[in-house]
Structures are given as C-alpha cells and as structure tokens.
Amino acid sequence: MNMLFEFVLVAGVFGLLAAKKANGWTWFGAVGLYLLSWTFLREGQFFLVTLAWLLFIPISALLLMDRWRQEYLTKPIYKLFKAVLPPMSDTEREALESGSVWWDGQLFSGRPDWKQLLATPAPERSKDEQAFLDGPVNTLCGMLDDWAITHEHKDLPQPVWQFIKDNGFFGMIIPKTYGGLEFSAQAHSDVVMKIASRSVSAAVTVMVPNSLGPAELLLQYGTDKQKDHYLPRLAKGLEIPCFALTGPEAGSDAASMPDKGVVCKGRFEGKEVIGIRLNWEKRYITLGPVATVLGLAFKLYDPDKLLGDDEDIGITLALIPTSTPGIEIGNRHYPLNMVFMNGPNRGKDVFIPLDWIIGGPDMVGKGWMMLMECLSVGRSISLPAMATGAGKLASRATGAYAAVRKQFKMPIGKFEGVSEALARIAGNTYLMDAARELTCTALRLGEKPSVISAIIKYHLTERMRSVVNDAMDIQGGSGICLGPRNLMGRVYQAIPISITVEGANILTRSLIIFGQGALRCHPYILREMQAAQDSNYVRGLTAFDEAFFAHIRHSLSNAVRAFFHGVTRSHFIRTPVQGVAARHYQQLTRMSIAFAILSDFAMLTLGGSLKRRERLSARLGDTLSYLYLGSAAVKRFYDQGSVKEDEPLLHWAVTESLFRAQKGLIELLDNFPIRWLAKVIRFWVFPYGATYAQPSDRLADRVAALILKPGHARERLTHGLFIPTTREDALGRLEYALNKTLEAELILATIRHAMRDKRLAKGDPEKQIVAAVDADVITPAEAEIVRDAIIARREVIQVDDFTPQALQAGGQAWTDQTQSA
C-alpha cells in the first residue's frame, strides 16, 4: 500500500511538472529531492541508490550545462535533422512563411486561451457600411432576376453592370482617398453573401475585383504612381480587372507555370527601353472576357543579365492593359450555367516596360510571396461568404417550404427524415456563419491567416454542398425543375465551381491545411527547420538546441494533459464562462490537446514521409479544422449574448465539430502504419474509446423546429439575407405562405378538436371549413384565412413549365450573343 501511495505521489508530482513545462533546473531539484529522500529513508538499497546517483549526476550535468548539452547531445541530433530534412525551394519557403498565425496556433499548441478569443471584438459594421447594405446592395438584389440572367441573357443585364460600377461595388477594398468604399472585411463579406443569396453569377462578378487581383496587389505592393493611376479607375468601374494565374499545364501547382517573360531591350512609346517580352496562355480567368486591365503571373528570366547576376529570377507579377499589342482575349467559358464572365487569354511576344511590374522593378521575382500573402485575405472572404449565403437561403427557404408543403395531411417538416435534413441545414449554416464572422474578425485585427483561410475555404464550401444537397432532397420536384420559381437549382449547379476554384478542395484538404499548418502553426517545428537551414552553423545549432528542448517540454506537457483529461473526461479544465456553453470549452480544449500530441506523434514517427501520406495528413487537417469551427460556434454564441433560444444551434454545432474532430484522430490511428504503437497511443489519448457522438435525434428536432416557423432564432440565423417583400418573388411567396400557414394552423387545430368531439365528421380539416362554419366551430373570417393559406400553399408548390418556344428563346439568346461576340 505504501509503495502504491509513493508511486501515485511521485507520478503526480512529476506529471504536474511535465504539464507545467517545468525547466531543467526545476526537474533537477525535484528529482534530486526524491533521491535524497530515497537515500535517507530507505535501508538495504545501497546498490540501487548509488546507481541512481551515478546516473543522475552526469545526466543532469549533460542536460543543464549548455556547452556540454549542445556538443554531446544536440549536435548529433542536429546533424541527423539536417540530413533527413527534405530540400525546400524558394517558392515552398515563401508559401510556408506567408501570412500570419492566429487562433490556429492556439489550437495547435493544445493550450487555447479562450479568454483571449472571447476578448476579440464582436462583428460590427460602420454606419456607412450598414447604409450600403441597406441601400445599394438591397437595390441591386432587387434588380437581379437570376433565371433571366442565366437562361435568357447569359450575362448580367447592362443596367445591372452599370449600377455595380456606379455604386462602387468594384472598389469595396479600395481606400476612400482613391475613391473607393474602404470597407472592412466583415462588410465586404456581408455584401458578397447577400448578393450570393440572389445570384451566384452576380456575386462572383462583384467579389473577384475585391479578392485576389490587381486592387489587392496594388494596395499591398504597388508603386505610388501605379496606385494613383489605377486605383481611382478601378474604384469607379472605369477599369475592369482580372488576374491571370491558372493555365492549361499548371492549375493548383502554380509554381510550375510555363508562362514566360524574358528581360530584353525593346521599343516602347518610340523609345528603346529595357523591358520584358512575354508569352503566356491562361484559362478559367474570371472577368477575363471583359477586362480592360490584366494582372499576369509569369516566370521571369534574364539571360543577358540586364538586371543583375541571376538568370532565373522567378515568378513575377505585372499589370497590363488588355489593349496592348499581342494580347488575345479568348471566347467565354460556360461554367455550369453560371454566366459570370470567365474565359481564356493568351499573349504572344507582348513587350512591356519594367515599370508595369506590380511594385516596379524592385519586386521582380517576388510574385509568389505577393500571391501567397494576398491569397490568404481574399480566400478568407469571397467563397466563404458565398457558401454562407447559400446556407442562409436554404435555411430560410427550405424551412418555410417544409412547413408549408404537406403530405399525408401533415407538413413534411414534421417527418423525422425531413427533420434530420433540416437540422443539418440549420446547424451547418450556424457553423458556416460563425466561422465566416470569426475569420473576418481576424482580418479586422490585421491578421493574414493563411491556414485558417484554407480551412474555411474548404469546409464552408463542403458544408455548402451538404446544405444544398439536403435542401434539394427536401424540395424534391420543386428543386429539380428549373425556372423563376426555383430558388436552389442554380445554387446546386454552382457547387462544383466553389469546390474547384481558389485551390481544389481535394488538394486543400490533403496537402495544405495540415501540411502548411504543421509547419506554420506548430510552436517549434518551423523554428527547428529554420535553424537547420541557417548558413551559420554555430548560430543554427544554438537556435536548434533552444527550439528542440522546448519542443520536448511541450510534447511531454501535452502527453500528460492528454491522458489526465482523457481519464477525467475534461471536467477539470477551466472555462472562461459559466452555463450551458462551459462544457463545450472543456471538450474543445481536450480535443486540442489530443490533436497536439497526435500531430507530434505523427511527425516524429513518419517524418517527411507524412507529406506523402495525404490521407493521414488530411485527417489531422480535419481535426484542426473542426476545432476551429467549434471555436467559432462558441465565440458566436458568446458575442450574441448567449441567447437561450439559440442553445440548440450551439449544441448541434459543437457536438458535430467534436464528433468530426475525434473521427479524424481515430481514423488516423486506425490507419497508422506502426500498428502496435498506434494502439498504445489510442489508449493513452482515448482511454474510454470514442466518447463523442453525432448530434442526437432529440437535439436535431429542436434545431429543425427553429427554421420551421418565424422567430428570433430564425432571424439571427439568416441575418444578412435579402428578403423580398413582394409575393411575385419566389422567396417572398414562401415567406407569405409560411405566415398564412401558421395562422391557419391554429384554426385547423380547432376543427380537429371538433372532429375528436364528434361535432364534425372525420376527414381532412381543410375540406371541412364550410361544415365548421355551419356548426359555429369557426367564423367565416377564420374560414377565409384557411382558404388564403391553401391558395398560398398551392402557389408555393407550383413548378415552372415552358413552351418549346420559351425554352428555345433562351438558347437563341445565347447563340445570338456568341455570334455577335
């Protein structure tokens, strides 16, 4: 019994030291005291005590004396690390070091500081931004007839184009000093989200000039002359920008682009100057067919060394008027019935002066760094906003449809299968909007969150896919018959576009999220790599020594905390709040610890080969992503005042995130190549097995109920959506029918009660309204309310049909436009 008590006491003390990341001298004192107590309190163990001291003293000296430790312990490890470290190209290094680390770093550490997260500002819009959303954005949304745009015009109508230009939609990110709107990331996102709920084609048209493109690049890197010339013209819509990056031979692997520029002498405006002769072929370029100024990425070479000693200068960016001789603007692409302008362009022997390089000659060869820095901002806003707009539209429209549409005399939203899908729609929309707003907060704080931008681009577009698929399942025939009445059909068609652009989702998940996150967000990995690549050996060894042993303390701390909080089910983790959300903070922290220790475990055992094991890397990325989504959910609930009505949405969102995060780690261990070691680690991290389950049926029903009727929770969930006031519009018609249906439902309940009391014959209560009036069960006015609800429902469930001539007219418009172009 005494031995057991001693073991528990010693394990507890040493475990606490490990958990607190105690330094070497603290460990030396603790172990020394233990050995002293062992020396004086135990008899008959002279040999063991002597052996322990003989081991303790030299090991302590080796670890605590910097010179000895570095010479005899760190140096061999440093040499091995340098030998196995895969070579890193300049483009890979720039990609890794681009952007900034924010909350993703906290999650990666296993020690998320929730007070710090909750202290960040809640989403807000300035008066000017809100006025723009309530004014020009609403006006634009009212002008958008998506069926006419996609089926008949195959383009935005000219009045819409002009309205967008005149009201500064292309200049949202441009400062007011240049004539732009100078909107925050939050307002920028809100504008795109609202427009996306009306027309994907219009949303893409607005979002691209404000995302990765000439304006963003000019703001960050342009010369004063370039800014003064282009930014006012871009803000007013006098210039239409595009950015040409993707080519036939280099999609996601932009570093392999074959497009080439050669430094040479040539004539420009009648003078011989040093410039660049360009040849390129690009495709999938949004706004390309109508662009007046083209941002171009290419590889620059200087064979005659006119700029310096380097022949291979690297990726460079230039801004070129599309009227420049040698540029060919190709025909339009037609991306899945979305008619935003998109197409190829080419350049043959195009000569440009050096000052057309974005940032001027000083920025030659720095294009990849420029792209990586700007991509993290644009990718954080555009597609996440569009995905969230789709989620809000599905929540509002499909929830109303499920409440109005009846089968077997009952609203289809009451069926368990439909309720399950409705819960996913509402829960995923809550998660998407929370992540969108939290990421906008990061941008507002000046962050350029490269890893987080990849997380929300991937996961929000995938959640959009889930939400829209569920909406299509519920709406059935009304979802698949295209026409002016169909709210989801075009959104459904657009899903693969969002999955593909700005980094294909498969590659984003399997290569980027954890691949970049492991090096960028881990507290020590990047420091160790930088130390190993330091050209000064002594300085590199010293830096490596410091990072390596800090890494060991970090891993030991997380290992101890992972086991302790696994055994105690995270009940001893401190939380920043009390109430219903407190348990979520504890569980998210526990999964953050588990993720941190398994990340170290995977990198330690697999090393550089983890990069090639894409499925393992993807599962670690999934866990990091869901920890971020769960964090966003608790932050949103906190920012909105912890409203009780929203509790089902919070619980669903965090429960889903925890389940998915756990799933990623368990699948990692189940497929880990070192099977016996994976089993040991699995028991250590998950001593009770998989404890997190998917949201329960009862919780799902509570979530679904929130979008089946008007209420504050439904309004908060779909805030920022464009809600038309006219019944001529499909969504306006649904809103009207929902209100009428709920009003009529109270009257129909009275009729059903009369049927049970045998005052009326049994049957469909809607068919008994005349008899109910005659029997004084309801009044004539109440009967009229029921009739209005029936008519409103009939209007909602109608689907579009067309004469052959009407369908041909849309096709003919497309043919005519193509021929005229």
C-alpha positions, 0 to 999 in steps of 0.5 A, a space after each residue: 500500500 505504501 509503495 502504491 501511495 509513493 508511486 501515485 505521489 511521485 507520478 503526480 508530482 512529476 506529471 504536474 511538472 511535465 504539464 507545467 513545462 517545468 525547466 531543467 533546473 526545476 526537474 533537477 531539484 525535484 528529482 534530486 529531492 526524491 533521491 535524497 529522500 530515497 537515500 535517507 529513508 530507505 535501508 538495504 538499497 545501497 546498490 540501487 541508490 548509488 546507481 541512481 546517483 551515478 546516473 543522475 549526476 552526469 545526466 543532469 550535468 549533460 542536460 543543464 550545462 549548455 556547452 556540454 548539452 549542445 556538443 554531446 547531445 544536440 549536435 548529433 541530433 542536429 546533424 541527423 535533422 539536417 540530413 533527413 530534412 527534405 530540400 525546400 525551394 524558394 517558392 515552398 519557403 515563401 508559401 510556408 512563411 506567408 501570412 500570419 498565425 492566429 487562433 490556429 496556433 492556439 489550437 495547435 499548441 493544445 493550450 487555447 486561451 479562450 479568454 483571449 478569443 472571447 476578448 476579440 471584438 464582436 462583428 460590427 459594421 460602420 454606419 456607412 457600411 450598414 447604409 450600403 447594405 441597406 441601400 445599394 446592395 438591397 437595390 441591386 438584389 432587387 434588380 437581379 432576376 437570376 433565371 433571366 440572367 442565366 437562361 435568357 441573357 447569359 450575362 448580367 443585364 447592362 443596367 445591372 453592370 452599370 449600377 455595380 460600377 456606379 455604386 462602387 461595388 468594384 472598389 469595396 477594398 479600395 481606400 476612400 482617398 482613391 475613391 473607393 468604399 474602404 470597407 472592412 472585411 466583415 462588410 465586404 463579406 456581408 455584401 458578397 453573401 447577400 448578393 450570393 443569396 440572389 445570384 451566384 453569377 452576380 456575386 462572383 462578378 462583384 467579389 473577384 475585383 475585391 479578392 485576389 487581383 490587381 486592387 489587392 496587389 496594388 494596395 499591398 505592393 504597388 508603386 505610388 504612381 501605379 496606385 494613383 493611376 489605377 486605383 481611382 479607375 478601378 474604384 469607379 468601374 472605369 477599369 475592369 480587372 482580372 488576374 491571370 494565374 491558372 493555365 492549361 499545364 499548371 492549375 493548383 501547382 502554380 509554381 510550375 507555370 510555363 508562362 514566360 517573360 524574358 528581360 530584353 531591350 525593346 521599343 516602347 512609346 518610340 523609345 528603346 527601353 529595357 523591358 520584358 517580352 512575354 508569352 503566356 496562355 491562361 484559362 478559367 480567368 474570371 472577368 477575363 472576357 471583359 477586362 480592360 486591365 490584366 494582372 499576369 503571373 509569369 516566370 521571369 528570366 534574364 539571360 543577358 543579365 540586364 538586371 543583375 547576376 541571376 538568370 532565373 529570377 522567378 515568378 513575377 507579377 505585372 499589370 497590363 492593359 488588355 489593349 496592348 499589342 499581342 494580347 488575345 482575349 479568348 471566347 467565354 467559358 460556360 461554367 455550369 450555367 453560371 454566366 459570370 464572365 470567365 474565359 481564356 487569354 493568351 499573349 504572344 511576344 507582348 513587350 512591356 516596360 519594367 515599370 508595369 511590374 506590380 511594385 516596379 522593378 524592385 519586386 521582380 521575382 517576388 510574385 509568389 510571396 505577393 500571391 501567397 500573402 494576398 491569397 490568404 485575405 481574399 480566400 478568407 472572404 469571397 467563397 466563404 461568404 458565398 457558401 454562407 449565403 447559400 446556407 442562409 437561403 436554404 435555411 430560410 427557404 427550405 424551412 418555410 417550404 417544409 412547413 408549408 408543403 404537406 403530405 399525408 395531411 401533415 407538413 413534411 417538416 414534421 417527418 423525422 427524415 425531413 427533420 434530420 435534413 433540416 437540422 443539418 441545414 440549420 446547424 451547418 449554416 450556424 457553423 458556416 456563419 460563425 466561422 465566416 464572422 470569426 475569420 473576418 474578425 481576424 482580418 479586422 485585427 490585421 491578421 493574414 491567416 493563411 491556414 485558417 483561410 484554407 480551412 474555411 475555404 474548404 469546409 464552408 464550401 463542403 458544408 455548402 454542398 451538404 446544405 444544398 444537397 439536403 435542401 434539394 432532397 427536401 424540395 424534391 420536384 420543386 428543386 429539380 425543375 428549373 425556372 423563376 420559381 426555383 430558388 436552389 437549382 442554380 445554387 446546386 449547379 454552382 457547387 462544383 465551381 466553389 469546390 474547384 476554384 481558389 485551390 481544389 478542395 481535394 488538394 486543400 484538404 490533403 496537402 495544405 491545411 495540415 501540411 502548411 499548418 504543421 509547419 506554420 502553426 506548430 510552436 517549434 517545428 518551423 523554428 527547428 527547420 529554420 535553424 537547420 537551414 541557417 548558413 551559420 552553423 554555430 548560430 543554427 545549432 544554438 537556435 536548434 538546441 533552444 527550439 528542440 528542448 522546448 519542443 520536448 517540454 511541450 510534447 511531454 506537457 501535452 502527453 500528460 494533459 492528454 491522458 489526465 483529461 482523457 481519464 477525467 473526461 475534461 471536467 477539470 479544465 477551466 472555462 472562461 464562462 459559466 452555463 450551458 456553453 462551459 462544457 463545450 470549452 472543456 471538450 474543445 480544449 481536450 480535443 486540442 490537446 489530443 490533436 497536439 500530441 497526435 500531430 507530434 506523434 505523427 511527425 516524429 514517427 513518419 517524418 517527411 514521409 507524412 507529406 506523402 501520406 495525404 490521407 493521414 495528413 488530411 485527417 489531422 487537417 480535419 481535426 484542426 479544422 473542426 476545432 476551429 469551427 467549434 471555436 467559432 460556434 462558441 465565440 458566436 454564441 458568446 458575442 450574441 449574448 448567449 441567447 437561450 433560444 439559440 442553445 440548440 444551434 450551439 449544441 448541434 454545432 459543437 457536438 458535430 465539430 467534436 464528433 468530426 474532430 475525434 473521427 479524424 484522430 481515430 481514423 488516423 490511428 486506425 490507419 497508422 502504419 506502426 500498428 502496435 504503437 498506434 494502439 498504445 497511443 489510442 489508449 493513452 489519448 482515448 482511454 474510454 474509446 470514442 466518447 463523442 457522438 453525432 448530434 442526437 435525434 432529440 437535439 436535431 428536432 429542436 434545431 429543425 423546429 427553429 427554421 420551421 416557423 418565424 422567430 428570433 432564432 430564425 432571424 439571427 440565423 439568416 441575418 444578412 439575407 435579402 428578403 423580398 417583400 413582394 409575393 411575385 418573388 419566389 422567396 417572398 411567396 414562401 415567406 407569405 405562405 409560411 405566415 398564412 400557414 401558421 395562422 391557419 394552423 391554429 384554426 385547423 387545430 380547432 376543427 380537429 378538436 371538433 372532429 375528436 368531439 364528434 361535432 364534425 365528421 372525420 376527414 381532412 380539416 381543410 375540406 371541412 371549413 364550410 361544415 365548421 362554419 355551419 356548426 359555429 366551430 369557426 367564423 367565416 373570417 377564420 374560414 377565409 384565412 384557411 382558404 388564403 393559406 391553401 391558395 398560398 400553399 398551392 402557389 408555393 408548390 407550383 413548378 415552372 413549365 415552358 413552351 418549346 418556344 420559351 425554352 428555345 428563346 433562351 438558347 437563341 439568346 445565347 447563340 445570338 450573343 456568341 455570334 455577335 461576340 
